[in-house]
Amino acid sequence: MGVGYSRKELGKLHRQFFDERMEKSKDNEEAFQRALMSMLKAMIDVIDANNQKIETDVKTLIKKKLEDK
């Protein structure tokens, strides 16, 4: 039902972001922070997508319920 990621998938994405940042930066702390910020943005996007999906599903259910009456 959800369109989100599992914890394992999010961990893999964070690792991917971190590895990409490490290639571009010699500063480990900066690379980690940038990867973390990218990951947070991705999580917010996933939450937003989930919320939109739920809103659409609820509207569809309400409309269906009203049509059945």
TINU-820638 format. One record per residue: x, y, z of N, C-alpha, C in turn; residue number from 1. Coordinates in steps of 0.02 Angstrom, whole numbers, m for minus. Layout:
@n.X: X&n.Y: Y&n.Z: Z&ca.X: X&ca.Y: Y&ca.Z: Z&c.X: X&c.Y: Y&c.Z: Z&num: NUM
...
! end
This chain:
@n.X: 41&n.Y: m59&n.Z: 0&ca.X: 0&ca.Y: 0&ca.Z: 0&c.X: 43&c.Y: 63&c.Z: 0&num: 1
@n.X: 98&n.Y: 64&n.Z: 38&ca.X: 140&ca.Y: 122&ca.Z: 41&c.X: 186&c.Y: 127&c.Z: m20&num: 2
@n.X: 211&n.Y: 186&n.Z: m31&ca.X: 257&ca.Y: 196&ca.Z: m86&c.X: 327&c.Y: 212&c.Z: m59&num: 3
@n.X: 337&n.Y: 200&n.Z: 5&ca.X: 400&ca.Y: 218&ca.Z: 37&c.X: 454&c.Y: 166&c.Z: 32&num: 4
@n.X: 506&n.Y: 177&n.Z: 69&ca.X: 564&ca.Y: 133&ca.Z: 71&c.X: 567&c.Y: 98&c.Z: 139&num: 5
@n.X: 597&n.Y: 38&n.Z: 138&ca.X: 608&ca.Y: 4&ca.Z: 201&c.X: 670&c.Y: 34&c.Z: 234&num: 6
@n.X: 681&n.Y: 18&n.Z: 298&ca.X: 741&ca.Y: 43&ca.Z: 333&c.X: 804&c.Y: 20&c.Z: 298&num: 7
@n.X: 804&n.Y: m41&n.Z: 274&ca.X: 862&ca.Y: m69&ca.Z: 239&c.X: 876&c.Y: m30&c.Z: 175&num: 8
@n.X: 823&n.Y: m15&n.Z: 138&ca.X: 832&ca.Y: 23&ca.Z: 76&c.X: 857&c.Y: 94&c.Z: 90&num: 9
@n.X: 830&n.Y: 125&n.Z: 143&ca.X: 854&ca.Y: 192&ca.Z: 161&c.X: 927&c.Y: 191&c.Z: 182&num: 10
@n.X: 947&n.Y: 138&n.Z: 217&ca.X: 1017&ca.Y: 131&ca.Z: 236&c.X: 1062&c.Y: 125&c.Z: 175&num: 11
@n.X: 1040&n.Y: 86&n.Z: 126&ca.X: 1079&ca.Y: 79&ca.Z: 64&c.X: 1084&c.Y: 145&c.Z: 27&num: 12
@n.X: 1028&n.Y: 183&n.Z: 25&ca.X: 1029&ca.Y: 248&ca.Z: m8&c.X: 1077&c.Y: 295&c.Z: 27&num: 13
@n.X: 1076&n.Y: 295&n.Z: 94&ca.X: 1121&ca.Y: 338&ca.Z: 132&c.X: 1194&c.Y: 320&c.Z: 117&num: 14
@n.X: 1208&n.Y: 256&n.Z: 115&ca.X: 1276&ca.Y: 233&ca.Z: 101&c.X: 1297&c.Y: 256&c.Z: 31&num: 15
@n.X: 1251&n.Y: 251&n.Z: m17&ca.X: 1265&ca.Y: 272&ca.Z: m85&c.X: 1280&c.Y: 348&c.Z: m87&num: 16
@n.X: 1238&n.Y: 388&n.Z: m53&ca.X: 1250&ca.Y: 460&ca.Z: m50&c.X: 1318&c.Y: 474&c.Z: m17&num: 17
@n.X: 1332&n.Y: 439&n.Z: 37&ca.X: 1395&ca.Y: 449&ca.Z: 73&c.X: 1455&c.Y: 433&c.Z: 28&num: 18
@n.X: 1452&n.Y: 375&n.Z: m6&ca.X: 1507&ca.Y: 355&ca.Z: m50&c.X: 1518&c.Y: 406&c.Z: m106&num: 19
@n.X: 1463&n.Y: 432&n.Z: m134&ca.X: 1469&ca.Y: 482&ca.Z: m187&c.X: 1501&c.Y: 546&c.Z: m160&num: 20
@n.X: 1481&n.Y: 565&n.Z: m100&ca.X: 1510&ca.Y: 626&ca.Z: m70&c.X: 1583&c.Y: 616&c.Z: m52&num: 21
@n.X: 1601&n.Y: 556&n.Z: m31&ca.X: 1671&ca.Y: 542&ca.Z: m13&c.X: 1716&c.Y: 548&c.Z: m73&num: 22
@n.X: 1691&n.Y: 529&n.Z: m132&ca.X: 1731&ca.Y: 535&ca.Z: m193&c.X: 1744&c.Y: 608&c.Z: m209&num: 23
@n.X: 1698&n.Y: 652&n.Z: m192&ca.X: 1703&ca.Y: 722&ca.Z: m209&c.X: 1738&c.Y: 763&c.Z: m154&num: 24
@n.X: 1742&n.Y: 737&n.Z: m94&ca.X: 1769&ca.Y: 775&ca.Z: m38&c.X: 1817&c.Y: 733&c.Z: 3&num: 25
@n.X: 1870&n.Y: 764&n.Z: 25&ca.X: 1919&ca.Y: 730&ca.Z: 68&c.X: 1899&c.Y: 734&c.Z: 142&num: 26
@n.X: 1852&n.Y: 779&n.Z: 158&ca.X: 1831&ca.Y: 790&ca.Z: 226&c.X: 1774&c.Y: 741&c.Z: 244&num: 27
@n.X: 1789&n.Y: 691&n.Z: 285&ca.X: 1739&ca.Y: 640&ca.Z: 303&c.X: 1677&c.Y: 670&c.Z: 336&num: 28
@n.X: 1688&n.Y: 718&n.Z: 381&ca.X: 1632&ca.Y: 747&ca.Z: 417&c.X: 1585&c.Y: 784&c.Z: 369&num: 29
@n.X: 1614&n.Y: 822&n.Z: 323&ca.X: 1573&ca.Y: 858&ca.Z: 274&c.X: 1536&c.Y: 809&c.Z: 229&num: 30
@n.X: 1570&n.Y: 756&n.Z: 208&ca.X: 1538&ca.Y: 706&ca.Z: 165&c.X: 1480&c.Y: 674&c.Z: 201&num: 31
@n.X: 1489&n.Y: 657&n.Z: 265&ca.X: 1435&ca.Y: 627&ca.Z: 304&c.X: 1376&c.Y: 675&c.Z: 311&num: 32
@n.X: 1391&n.Y: 737&n.Z: 326&ca.X: 1337&ca.Y: 786&ca.Z: 335&c.X: 1298&c.Y: 797&c.Z: 270&num: 33
@n.X: 1333&n.Y: 800&n.Z: 215&ca.X: 1299&ca.Y: 809&ca.Z: 150&c.X: 1257&c.Y: 748&c.Z: 134&num: 34
@n.X: 1284&n.Y: 689&n.Z: 147&ca.X: 1246&ca.Y: 628&ca.Z: 134&c.X: 1184&c.Y: 625&c.Z: 179&num: 35
@n.X: 1192&n.Y: 645&n.Z: 241&ca.X: 1136&ca.Y: 646&ca.Z: 288&c.X: 1082&c.Y: 694&c.Z: 265&num: 36
@n.X: 1102&n.Y: 754&n.Z: 243&ca.X: 1053&ca.Y: 803&ca.Z: 219&c.X: 1017&c.Y: 777&c.Z: 157&num: 37
@n.X: 1054&n.Y: 744&n.Z: 112&ca.X: 1022&ca.Y: 715&ca.Z: 52&c.X: 972&c.Y: 661&c.Z: 72&num: 38
@n.X: 992&n.Y: 622&n.Z: 122&ca.X: 948&ca.Y: 568&ca.Z: 145&c.X: 885&c.Y: 596&c.Z: 178&num: 39
@n.X: 893&n.Y: 648&n.Z: 218&ca.X: 834&ca.Y: 680&ca.Z: 249&c.X: 786&c.Y: 707&c.Z: 197&num: 40
@n.X: 814&n.Y: 739&n.Z: 145&ca.X: 771&ca.Y: 764&ca.Z: 92&c.X: 734&c.Y: 707&c.Z: 58&num: 41
@n.X: 768&n.Y: 652&n.Z: 46&ca.X: 736&ca.Y: 595&ca.Z: 14&c.X: 681&c.Y: 567&c.Z: 59&num: 42
@n.X: 693&n.Y: 565&n.Z: 124&ca.X: 642&ca.Y: 540&ca.Z: 171&c.X: 581&c.Y: 586&c.Z: 172&num: 43
@n.X: 593&n.Y: 651&n.Z: 170&ca.X: 537&ca.Y: 698&ca.Z: 169&c.X: 497&c.Y: 689&c.Z: 105&num: 44
@n.X: 531&n.Y: 679&n.Z: 49&ca.X: 496&ca.Y: 667&ca.Z: m15&c.X: 454&c.Y: 604&c.Z: m11&num: 45
@n.X: 480&n.Y: 551&n.Z: 21&ca.X: 444&ca.Y: 488&ca.Z: 28&c.X: 382&c.Y: 498&c.Z: 72&num: 46
@n.X: 390&n.Y: 534&n.Z: 127&ca.X: 334&ca.Y: 548&ca.Z: 172&c.X: 280&c.Y: 587&c.Z: 135&num: 47
@n.X: 301&n.Y: 636&n.Z: 96&ca.X: 254&ca.Y: 676&ca.Z: 58&c.X: 216&c.Y: 633&c.Z: 7&num: 48
@n.X: 252&n.Y: 589&n.Z: m27&ca.X: 221&ca.Y: 544&ca.Z: m76&c.X: 171&c.Y: 498&c.Z: m41&num: 49
@n.X: 191&n.Y: 471&n.Z: 17&ca.X: 145&ca.Y: 428&ca.Z: 55&c.X: 82&c.Y: 466&c.Z: 76&num: 50
@n.X: 91&n.Y: 528&n.Z: 99&ca.X: 34&ca.Y: 568&ca.Z: 120&c.X: m13&c.Y: 582&c.Z: 61&num: 51
@n.X: 15&n.Y: 597&n.Z: 3&ca.X: m27&ca.Y: 610&ca.Z: m56&c.X: m65&c.Y: 547&c.Z: m76&num: 52
@n.X: m32&n.Y: 489&n.Z: m72&ca.X: m64&ca.Y: 425&ca.Z: m89&c.X: m121&c.Y: 411&c.Z: m41&num: 53
@n.X: m109&n.Y: 421&n.Z: 24&ca.X: m161&ca.Y: 409&ca.Z: 74&c.X: m220&c.Y: 457&c.Z: 63&num: 54
@n.X: m205&n.Y: 520&n.Z: 49&ca.X: m258&ca.Y: 569&ca.Z: 37&c.X: m300&c.Y: 549&c.Z: m23&num: 55
@n.X: m268&n.Y: 527&n.Z: m76&ca.X: m304&ca.Y: 505&ca.Z: m136&c.X: m347&c.Y: 444&c.Z: m120&num: 56
@n.X: m320&n.Y: 396&n.Z: m84&ca.X: m357&ca.Y: 336&ca.Z: m65&c.X: m418&c.Y: 352&c.Z: m22&num: 57
@n.X: m409&n.Y: 398&n.Z: 26&ca.X: m464&ca.Y: 417&ca.Z: 70&c.X: m519&c.Y: 453&c.Z: 30&num: 58
@n.X: m499&n.Y: 498&n.Z: m15&ca.X: m548&ca.Y: 533&ca.Z: m55&c.X: m588&c.Y: 484&c.Z: m99&num: 59
@n.X: m553&n.Y: 434&n.Z: m126&ca.X: m586&ca.Y: 383&ca.Z: m168&c.X: m635&c.Y: 343&c.Z: m126&num: 60
@n.X: m615&n.Y: 324&n.Z: m66&ca.X: m659&ca.Y: 285&ca.Z: m22&c.X: m721&c.Y: 326&c.Z: m2&num: 61
@n.X: m711&n.Y: 389&n.Z: 14&ca.X: m768&ca.Y: 432&ca.Z: 32&c.X: m816&c.Y: 440&c.Z: m27&num: 62
@n.X: m787&n.Y: 452&n.Z: m85&ca.X: m829&ca.Y: 459&ca.Z: m145&c.X: m868&c.Y: 396&c.Z: m159&num: 63
@n.X: m835&n.Y: 338&n.Z: m153&ca.X: m868&ca.Y: 274&ca.Z: m164&c.X: m924&c.Y: 263&c.Z: m113&num: 64
@n.X: m910&n.Y: 280&n.Z: m51&ca.X: m959&ca.Y: 271&ca.Z: 2&c.X: m1021&c.Y: 314&c.Z: m11&num: 65
@n.X: m1010&n.Y: 377&n.Z: m33&ca.X: m1066&ca.Y: 422&ca.Z: m47&c.X: m1106&c.Y: 398&c.Z: m107&num: 66
@n.X: m1072&n.Y: 369&n.Z: m156&ca.X: m1108&ca.Y: 343&ca.Z: m215&c.X: m1150&c.Y: 282&c.Z: m199&num: 67
@n.X: m1128&n.Y: 243&n.Z: m150&ca.X: m1164&ca.Y: 182&ca.Z: m130&c.X: m1229&c.Y: 198&c.Z: m92&num: 68
@n.X: m1235&n.Y: 258&n.Z: m65&ca.X: m1294&ca.Y: 275&ca.Z: m26&c.X: m1352&c.Y: 289&c.Z: m69&num: 69
! end
